[in-house]
Amino acid sequence: MRKVKILVSGRVQGVYFRLFTQNKAKHFSIKGYAKNLPDGRVEIVAEAGNLAIEKFIKWCHKGPITARVDHVEVTELQPEEALTSFEIK
């Protein structure tokens, strides 16, 4: 099990980035959340197996067609397996 925090910057708010992220997370059976930050970035916390996380991070670098991703920062977190679904906050 692997848990990461992903910070995505660019044109990622107001373009349904969180909804597309939730759909992609469900596709990869990832638990966690996505939320808008006051500085215009989107914060994602994702927990799943390593392969699913790697595919998800790769998708985050592209995002949905409505977005423009300029930068992705990934930080490893301690897995806790307490997450039960993927939510939009």
GUGUNU-433870 format. One record per residue: residue in one letter; residue number from 1; z, y, x of N, C-alpha, C in turn. Coordinates in nm, 3 decimals. Layout:
N
> residu	num	nw	nv	nu	caw	cav	cau	cw	cv	cu
> A	NUM	Z	Y	X	Z	Y	X	Z	Y	X $
...
# end
This chain:
89
> residu	num	nw	nv	nu	caw	cav	cau	cw	cv	cu
> M	1	0.000	-0.118	0.085	0.000	0.000	0.000	0.000	0.123	0.089 $
> R	2	-0.079	0.222	0.048	-0.091	0.347	0.124	-0.079	0.464	0.028 $
> K	3	-0.011	0.568	0.072	0.005	0.688	-0.009	-0.034	0.808	0.075 $
> V	4	-0.116	0.897	0.017	-0.162	1.016	0.087	-0.153	1.139	-0.003 $
> K	5	-0.140	1.254	0.064	-0.155	1.383	-0.005	-0.286	1.441	0.045 $
> I	6	-0.372	1.481	-0.048	-0.503	1.535	-0.015	-0.509	1.678	-0.069 $
> L	7	-0.537	1.773	0.019	-0.556	1.911	-0.022	-0.704	1.943	-0.010 $
> V	8	-0.764	1.985	-0.121	-0.907	2.011	-0.126	-0.928	2.160	-0.152 $
> S	9	-1.007	2.224	-0.066	-1.035	2.366	-0.085	-1.184	2.388	-0.102 $
> G	10	-1.218	2.501	-0.160	-1.355	2.536	-0.192	-1.359	2.585	-0.336 $
> R	11	-1.472	2.563	-0.404	-1.478	2.594	-0.548	-1.434	2.467	-0.621 $
> V	12	-1.303	2.453	-0.638	-1.248	2.329	-0.694	-1.160	2.354	-0.816 $
> Q	13	-1.144	2.479	-0.854	-1.071	2.508	-0.978	-1.168	2.568	-1.079 $
> G	14	-1.149	2.530	-1.206	-1.238	2.579	-1.311	-1.370	2.506	-1.318 $
> V	15	-1.381	2.392	-1.250	-1.506	2.315	-1.248	-1.481	2.167	-1.284 $
> Y	16	-1.368	2.141	-1.350	-1.330	2.006	-1.393	-1.303	1.911	-1.277 $
> F	17	-1.267	1.966	-1.162	-1.241	1.882	-1.045	-1.130	1.781	-1.072 $
> R	18	-1.021	1.827	-1.135	-0.908	1.735	-1.161	-0.947	1.623	-1.256 $
> L	19	-1.026	1.652	-1.358	-1.068	1.549	-1.453	-1.157	1.445	-1.385 $
> F	20	-1.253	1.492	-1.306	-1.339	1.399	-1.232	-1.256	1.317	-1.133 $
> T	21	-1.156	1.381	-1.071	-1.068	1.312	-0.978	-0.989	1.203	-1.049 $
> Q	22	-0.939	1.234	-1.168	-0.865	1.134	-1.247	-0.956	1.015	-1.281 $
> N	23	-1.078	1.043	-1.322	-1.171	0.935	-1.356	-1.202	0.848	-1.235 $
> K	24	-1.223	0.910	-1.119	-1.252	0.835	-0.996	-1.130	0.755	-0.954 $
> A	25	-1.011	0.812	-0.968	-0.888	0.741	-0.933	-0.871	0.617	-1.021 $
> K	26	-0.898	0.631	-1.149	-0.888	0.516	-1.239	-0.990	0.408	-1.199 $
> H	27	-1.108	0.451	-1.159	-1.212	0.357	-1.115	-1.164	0.273	-0.996 $
> F	28	-1.090	0.337	-0.904	-1.040	0.270	-0.785	-0.898	0.214	-0.802 $
> S	29	-0.843	0.220	-0.925	-0.705	0.174	-0.954	-0.602	0.245	-0.868 $
> I	30	-0.618	0.376	-0.856	-0.527	0.460	-0.778	-0.427	0.525	-0.871 $
> K	31	-0.303	0.528	-0.829	-0.195	0.594	-0.903	-0.165	0.727	-0.833 $
> G	32	-0.119	0.825	-0.910	-0.082	0.953	-0.851	-0.109	1.068	-0.945 $
> Y	33	-0.151	1.182	-0.888	-0.178	1.300	-0.970	-0.268	1.398	-0.897 $
> A	34	-0.324	1.491	-0.975	-0.401	1.603	-0.921	-0.350	1.728	-0.990 $
> K	35	-0.330	1.835	-0.913	-0.285	1.960	-0.973	-0.345	2.078	-0.899 $
> N	36	-0.367	2.187	-0.972	-0.414	2.311	-0.913	-0.300	2.379	-0.840 $
> L	37	-0.329	2.440	-0.727	-0.231	2.518	-0.653	-0.263	2.667	-0.671 $
> P	38	-0.162	2.753	-0.660	-0.185	2.896	-0.679	-0.286	2.957	-0.581 $
> D	39	-0.305	2.895	-0.465	-0.397	2.950	-0.365	-0.542	2.907	-0.386 $
> G	40	-0.571	2.836	-0.497	-0.708	2.797	-0.529	-0.745	2.656	-0.487 $
> R	41	-0.657	2.587	-0.415	-0.684	2.449	-0.375	-0.639	2.354	-0.485 $
> V	42	-0.681	2.229	-0.472	-0.632	2.121	-0.557	-0.552	2.025	-0.468 $
> E	43	-0.431	1.992	-0.515	-0.348	1.895	-0.445	-0.358	1.762	-0.517 $
> I	44	-0.383	1.657	-0.441	-0.392	1.522	-0.496	-0.293	1.434	-0.421 $
> V	45	-0.214	1.359	-0.495	-0.132	1.254	-0.435	-0.188	1.123	-0.488 $
> A	46	-0.219	1.032	-0.395	-0.284	0.907	-0.433	-0.216	0.790	-0.364 $
> E	47	-0.195	0.683	-0.441	-0.132	0.563	-0.387	-0.209	0.439	-0.434 $
> A	48	-0.249	0.356	-0.337	-0.324	0.232	-0.366	-0.340	0.156	-0.235 $
> G	49	-0.418	0.051	-0.240	-0.451	-0.023	-0.119	-0.536	0.062	-0.025 $
> N	50	-0.539	0.027	0.102	-0.608	0.107	0.203	-0.757	0.126	0.172 $
> L	51	-0.828	0.021	0.132	-0.971	0.033	0.106	-0.999	0.132	-0.009 $
> A	52	-0.920	0.123	-0.116	-0.937	0.214	-0.230	-0.909	0.358	-0.187 $
> I	53	-0.806	0.378	-0.108	-0.773	0.513	-0.060	-0.886	0.568	0.027 $
> E	54	-0.940	0.488	0.115	-1.049	0.533	0.201	-1.171	0.575	0.119 $
> K	55	-1.207	0.496	0.020	-1.320	0.530	-0.067	-1.293	0.658	-0.145 $
> F	56	-1.169	0.673	-0.192	-1.129	0.790	-0.269	-1.135	0.916	-0.181 $
> I	57	-1.083	0.908	-0.060	-1.089	1.022	0.032	-1.234	1.061	0.060 $
> K	58	-1.319	0.962	0.079	-1.461	0.990	0.102	-1.519	1.066	-0.016 $
> W	59	-1.485	1.023	-0.139	-1.533	1.092	-0.258	-1.479	1.235	-0.263 $
> C	60	-1.353	1.255	-0.224	-1.293	1.389	-0.227	-1.368	1.488	-0.138 $
> H	61	-1.429	1.440	-0.032	-1.507	1.527	0.055	-1.633	1.579	-0.014 $
> K	62	-1.677	1.508	-0.115	-1.796	1.549	-0.191	-1.756	1.612	-0.323 $
> G	63	-1.670	1.544	-0.399	-1.627	1.593	-0.529	-1.737	1.582	-0.632 $
> P	64	-1.711	1.633	-0.752	-1.813	1.630	-0.857	-1.922	1.733	-0.828 $
> I	65	-2.034	1.717	-0.895	-2.149	1.806	-0.874	-2.115	1.951	-0.909 $
> T	66	-2.018	1.973	-0.996	-1.980	2.107	-1.038	-1.898	2.181	-0.933 $
> A	67	-1.849	2.110	-0.833	-1.761	2.168	-0.731	-1.834	2.192	-0.600 $
> R	68	-1.771	2.270	-0.513	-1.817	2.286	-0.376	-1.694	2.265	-0.286 $
> V	69	-1.690	2.155	-0.217	-1.578	2.122	-0.131	-1.605	2.178	0.008 $
> D	70	-1.515	2.265	0.054	-1.527	2.325	0.187	-1.442	2.253	0.291 $
> H	71	-1.325	2.206	0.249	-1.232	2.145	0.344	-1.142	2.045	0.272 $
> V	72	-1.114	1.934	0.340	-1.021	1.832	0.288	-0.919	1.803	0.396 $
> E	73	-0.792	1.815	0.360	-0.682	1.785	0.453	-0.605	1.665	0.397 $
> V	74	-0.588	1.562	0.478	-0.519	1.440	0.434	-0.391	1.422	0.515 $
> T	75	-0.281	1.402	0.444	-0.151	1.378	0.507	-0.098	1.245	0.457 $
> E	76	-0.057	1.160	0.548	0.002	1.032	0.511	0.144	1.053	0.458 $
> L	77	0.177	0.984	0.350	0.310	0.988	0.292	0.370	0.848	0.293 $
> Q	78	0.499	0.841	0.272	0.568	0.713	0.264	0.541	0.650	0.127 $
> P	79	0.479	0.531	0.120	0.455	0.468	-0.010	0.586	0.434	-0.079 $
> E	80	0.588	0.454	-0.210	0.709	0.421	-0.285	0.680	0.334	-0.406 $
> E	81	0.554	0.319	-0.440	0.510	0.236	-0.553	0.582	0.271	-0.683 $
> A	82	0.626	0.395	-0.696	0.693	0.438	-0.818	0.595	0.500	-0.916 $
> L	83	0.474	0.528	-0.871	0.375	0.589	-0.957	0.316	0.483	-1.050 $
> T	84	0.294	0.520	-1.176	0.248	0.424	-1.274	0.110	0.451	-1.329 $
> S	85	0.057	0.572	-1.307	-0.074	0.608	-1.357	-0.127	0.724	-1.273 $
> F	86	-0.245	0.777	-1.308	-0.297	0.895	-1.241	-0.301	1.006	-1.343 $
> E	87	-0.227	1.112	-1.317	-0.210	1.221	-1.413	-0.271	1.350	-1.363 $
> I	88	-0.306	1.436	-1.457	-0.345	1.573	-1.427	-0.225	1.659	-1.457 $
> K	89	-0.184	1.735	-1.360	-0.069	1.825	-1.380	-0.115	1.968	-1.387 $
# end
